[in-house]
Amino acid sequence: MKKFLLFTAIILGTYLAQAQNCNAVFFNQDGSRFQVVLNGVLQNINFETNVKVTDLKFEGSYKVTVIFEDNQFASVTKSIYMMDNNTEYSFEIKKNKKGEYVMRPSGMVAIAQAPVAPQQSVVSYSTTPPTAPAATTTTTVQPQATTDVVVTETVTTTTTVDPANQENISVGMNVGGVGMNVNVSVNDGGMNTGTNVQTTSSQTVTTTTVTSSSTSSGNYNDGMTTNPVHEPIPVEATPTGCHQAIPSSDFSAGKASVEKQSFADTKLKVAKTFTKNNCLSVKQIKEIMGLFSFEETKFEYAKFAYDFCADKKNYYQLSDDFTFATTVDEFNEFLESK
């Protein structure tokens, strides 16, 4: 019996350990590379365009900051929530109409069915920043400078004899680029000869100058230097006023159009278009909110739909649809500003 209970406990523990894991994928399709910081801790040391962070806790809340390699773009900060266990959530990082980067929920899928993306950097969630690789230095040394020396030597021989009886012989030669001139005077009578040898040397120095170059490269980022920018929520043009909600049949058709969308971003766009062209009740708005899996998407839609609500006095009831207390507080602050 004890063995059976122990075996059951091991199997149950293994299942629960696996079931508590979630993944978060952050990707960019325009080629801008980035780093991901979760709860203030850098996750990927290199700048990437697709980063998967694994081993996130089920029902956990994480503050995400995306830091771009190109510092002309402001970093993006947003909170994400792991609402379903054993699930992989995807978030797309893209530019809005103002040319600013924002982070949008893109979809969710069971981890076992999650596709494998090419050139994806996969890191396990860590509460300590990764160790930065040592900076590398590349030094290029050119060969030593060379010097060419050309030496020209001139030898002059002068023989002095008695001018009364002498015979002069003059010989000139040039061998291998070396010039030689010999002048010989011979005295047959007194054999009085005098020789004067004079040597003149000159040299030409040709110097080749060589420049040595040294190239150093290195990359380090501690992941803690951020400039959080909260994503602006777009506000559409509001109608002159809503006093009566659309009929149930029309609402059902619009809700079905929203529900059949596969991606969260597309679903939100369809919901906004449908809401903007109609007047809805608080009850109908709650039903649309129920089609979204992400808390932040529900919150964004709830704020958008306010101007198109026929019974705004009951709008406070939407706070029951939010899971986290921080979202409820932000929603109440939104209502107080109206």
For each residue, the residues with C-beta under 8 A, 3 or more apart:
1: 4 5
2: 5 6
3: 6 7
4: 1 7 8
5: 1 2 8 9
6: 2 3 9 10
7: 3 4 10 11
8: 4 5 11 12
9: 5 6 12 13
10: 6 7 13 14
11: 7 8 14 15
12: 8 9 15 16
13: 9 10 16 17
14: 10 11 17 18
15: 11 12 18 19
16: 12 13 19 20
17: 13 14 20 21
18: 14 15 21 86
19: 15 16 58 85 86
20: 16 17 57 58 85 86
21: 17 18 54 55 56 57 58 85 86 111
22: 56 57 58 60 82 84 85 86 87 88 89 111
23: 52 53 54 55 56 87 88 89 111 114
24: 52 53 56 62 64 80 82 88 89 90 91
25: 50 51 52 53 88 89 90 91 117 120
26: 34 36 50 51 52 53 64 66 91 93 103
27: 49 50 51 90 91 92 93 106 117
28: 31 32 33 34 49 50 92 93 94
29: 49 92 94
30: 94 95
31: 28 49
32: 28 49 68 69 70 73 93 101
33: 28 47 48 49 68 69
34: 26 28 47 48 49 51 66 67 68 69 93
35: 42 43 44 45 46 47 48 66 67 69 221 223
36: 26 42 43 44 51 53 64 65 66
37: 40 41 42 43 64 65 66 67 223 224 226
38: 41 43 53 62 63 64 125
39: 62 63 127
40: 37 63 65 224
41: 37 38 126 127 128 129 223
42: 35 36 37 45 129 130 221 222 223 224
43: 35 36 37 38 51 53 123 125 126 130 223
44: 35 36 47 48 51 121 123 130
45: 35 42 130 131 132 133 221
46: 35 121 219
47: 33 34 35 44 68 69
48: 33 34 35 44 51 121
49: 27 28 29 31 32 33 34 119
50: 25 26 27 28 117 119 120 121
51: 25 26 27 34 36 43 44 48 120 121 123
52: 23 24 25 26 88 117 120 121 122 123
53: 23 24 25 26 36 38 43 56 123 124 125
54: 21 23 122 123 124 125
55: 21 23 124 125
56: 21 22 23 24 53 60 62 82 125
57: 20 21 22 60 82
58: 19 20 21 22 82 84 85 86
59: 81 82 83 85
60: 22 56 57 81 82
61: 79 80 81 82 324
62: 24 38 39 56 79 80 81 82
63: 38 39 40 77 78 79
64: 24 26 36 37 38 76 77 78 79 80 91 103
65: 36 37 40 75 76 77 226 228
66: 26 34 35 36 37 75 76 77 93 101 103
67: 34 35 37 75 221 223 225 226
68: 32 33 34 47 71 73 75 101
69: 32 33 34 35 47
70: 32 73
71: 68
72:
73: 32 68 70 101
74: 100 101 227 229
75: 65 66 67 68 226 227 228 229
76: 64 65 66 93 101 102 103 228 229 231
77: 63 64 65 66 226 228 229 230
78: 63 64 103 230 231 296
79: 61 62 63 64 296 326
80: 24 61 62 64 89 91 294 296
81: 59 60 61 62 294 295 296 323 324
82: 22 24 56 57 58 59 60 61 62 85 87 89
83: 59 87 293 294 295 323
84: 22 58 87 108 293
85: 19 20 21 22 58 59 82
86: 18 19 20 21 22 58 110 111 112
87: 22 23 82 83 84 108 109 110 111
88: 22 23 24 25 52 108 109 110 111 114
89: 22 23 24 25 80 82 105 107 108 294
90: 24 25 27 105 106 107 108 109
91: 24 25 26 27 64 80 103 104 105 106
92: 27 28 29 103 104 105 106 265
93: 26 27 28 32 34 66 76 101 102 103
94: 28 29 30 101 102 104
95: 30 98 99 100 101 102
96: 99 100 101 102 232 234
97: 234
98: 95 232
99: 95 96
100: 74 95 96 229 232
101: 32 66 68 73 74 76 93 94 95 96
102: 76 93 94 95 96 231 232
103: 26 64 66 76 78 91 92 93 231
104: 91 92 94 264 265
105: 89 90 91 92 108 264 265 293 294 296 297
106: 27 90 91 92 263 264 265
107: 89 90 262 263 264
108: 84 87 88 89 90 105 264 293
109: 87 88 90 113 114 115
110: 86 87 88 113 114
111: 21 22 23 86 87 88 114
112: 86
113: 109 110
114: 23 88 109 110 111
115: 109
116: 120
117: 25 27 50 52 120
118:
119: 49 50
120: 25 50 51 52 116 117
121: 44 46 48 50 51 52
122: 52 54
123: 43 44 51 52 53 54 126 130
124: 53 54 55
125: 38 43 53 54 55 56
126: 41 43 123 129 130
127: 39 41
128: 41
129: 41 42 126 222 223 224
130: 42 43 44 45 123 126
131: 45
132: 45 220 221 222
133: 45 136 219 220
134:
135: 216 217 218 219 220
136: 133 217 218
137: 214 216 217 218
138: 215 216 217
139: 214 215 216
140: 212 213 214 215
141: 212
142: 210 211 212 213
143: 146 210
144: 210
145: 207 208 209 210
146: 143 208
147: 205 206 207 208
148: 205 206 207 208
149: 203 204 205 206
150: 203 204 205 206
151: 201 202 203
152: 178 179 201 202 203 204
153: 178 199 200 201 202
154: 179 180 181 199 200 201 202
155: 180 197 198 199
156: 181 183 196 197 198 199 200
157: 182 183 184 195 196 197 198
158: 183 194 195 196 197 198
159: 183 184 185 186 193 194 195 196
160: 185 193 194 195 196
161: 165 166 185 186 187 190 192 193 194
162: 165 166 187 189 190 192
163: 166
164: 189
165: 161 162 187 188 189 190
166: 161 162 163 185 186 187
167: 185 186 187 188
168: 183 184 185 186
169: 183 184 185 186
170: 181 182 183 184
171: 181 182 183 184
172: 179 180 181 182
173: 179 180 181 182
174: 177 178 179 180
175: 178 180
176:
177: 174
178: 152 153 174 175
179: 152 154 172 173 174
180: 154 155 172 173 174 175
181: 154 156 170 171 172 173
182: 157 170 171 172 173
183: 156 157 158 159 168 169 170 171
184: 157 159 168 169 170 171
185: 159 160 161 166 167 168 169 193
186: 159 161 166 167 168 169 193
187: 161 162 165 166 167 190 191 192 193
188: 165 167 191
189: 162 164 165
190: 161 162 165 187
191: 187 188
192: 161 162 187
193: 159 160 161 185 186 187
194: 158 159 160 161
195: 157 158 159 160
196: 156 157 158 159 160
197: 155 156 157 158
198: 155 156 157 158
199: 153 154 155 156
200: 153 154 156
201: 151 152 153 154
202: 151 152 153 154
203: 149 150 151 152
204: 149 150 152
205: 147 148 149 150
206: 147 148 149 150
207: 145 147 148
208: 145 146 147 148
209: 145
210: 142 143 144 145
211: 142
212: 140 141 142
213: 140 142
214: 137 139 140
215: 138 139 140
216: 135 137 138 139
217: 135 136 137 138
218: 135 136 137
219: 46 133 135
220: 132 133 135
221: 35 42 45 67 132 225
222: 42 129 132 225
223: 35 37 41 42 43 67 129
224: 37 40 42 129
225: 67 221 222
226: 37 65 67 75 77
227: 74 75
228: 65 75 76 77
229: 74 75 76 77 100
230: 77 78
231: 76 78 102 103
232: 96 98 100 102
233: 300 303 304
234: 96 97
235: 304
236: 272 276 304
237:
238: 307 308
239: 242 276 279 307 308
240:
241:
242: 239 245 279 280 307 308 309 310
243: 279 310
244: 279 310
245: 242 251 279 280 281 284 310 311
246: 250 251 254 278 279 280 284
247: 250 251
248: 251 252
249: 252 253
250: 246 247 253 254 278
251: 245 246 247 248 254 255 278 280 284 287
252: 248 249 255 256
253: 249 250 256 257
254: 246 250 251 257 258 274 278
255: 251 252 258 259 284 287 288 291
256: 252 253 259 260
257: 253 254 260 261 270 274
258: 254 255 261 267 270 271 274 288 291
259: 255 256 267 291
260: 256 257
261: 257 258 266 267 270
262: 107 266 267
263: 106 107 266 267
264: 104 105 106 107 108 267 268 292 293 294 297
265: 92 104 105 106 268 269
266: 261 262 263 269 270
267: 258 259 261 262 263 264 270 271 291 292
268: 264 265 271 272 292 297 300 301
269: 265 266 272 273
270: 257 258 261 266 267 273 274
271: 258 267 268 274 275 288 291 301
272: 236 268 269 275 276 301 304
273: 269 270 276 277
274: 254 257 258 270 271 277 278
275: 271 272 278 280 285 288 301 304 305 308
276: 236 239 272 273 308
277: 273 274
278: 246 250 251 254 274 275 308
279: 239 242 243 244 245 246 308 309 310
280: 242 245 246 251 275 284 285 288 305 308 309 310
281: 245 284 285 309 310 311
282: 285 286 309 311 314 315 317 318
283: 286 287
284: 245 246 251 255 280 281 287 288
285: 275 280 281 282 288 289 301 302 305 309 318
286: 282 283 289 290 317 318 321
287: 251 255 283 284 290 291
288: 255 258 271 275 280 284 285 291 301 305
289: 285 286 292 298 301 302 318 321
290: 286 287 321
291: 255 258 259 267 271 287 288
292: 264 267 268 289 297 298 301
293: 83 84 105 108 264 297
294: 80 81 83 89 105 264 297 298
295: 81 83 298 299 322 323 324 327
296: 78 79 80 81 105 299 300 327
297: 105 264 268 292 293 294 300 301
298: 289 292 294 295 301 302 321 322
299: 295 296 302 303 322 327 330 331
300: 233 268 296 297 303 304
301: 268 271 272 275 285 288 289 292 297 298 304 305
302: 285 289 298 299 305 306 318 321 331
303: 233 299 300 306 331 334
304: 233 235 236 272 275 300 301 307
305: 275 280 285 288 301 302 308 309
306: 302 303 309 312 315 334 338
307: 238 239 242 304
308: 238 239 242 275 276 278 279 280 305
309: 242 279 280 281 282 285 305 306 312 315
310: 242 243 244 245 279 280 281
311: 245 281 282 314 315
312: 306 309 315 338
313:
314: 282 311 317
315: 282 306 309 311 312 318 335
316: 319 332 335
317: 282 286 314 320
318: 282 285 286 289 302 315 321 322 331
319: 316 322 328 331 332
320: 317
321: 286 289 290 298 302 318
322: 295 298 299 318 319 327 328 331
323: 81 83 295 327
324: 61 81 295 327 328
325: 328 329
326: 79 329 330
327: 295 296 299 322 323 324 330 331
328: 319 322 324 325 331 332
329: 325 326 332 333
330: 299 326 327 333 334
331: 299 302 303 318 319 322 327 328 334 335
332: 316 319 328 329 335 336
333: 329 330 336 337
334: 303 306 330 331 337 338
335: 315 316 331 332 338
336: 332 333
337: 333 334
338: 306 312 334 335
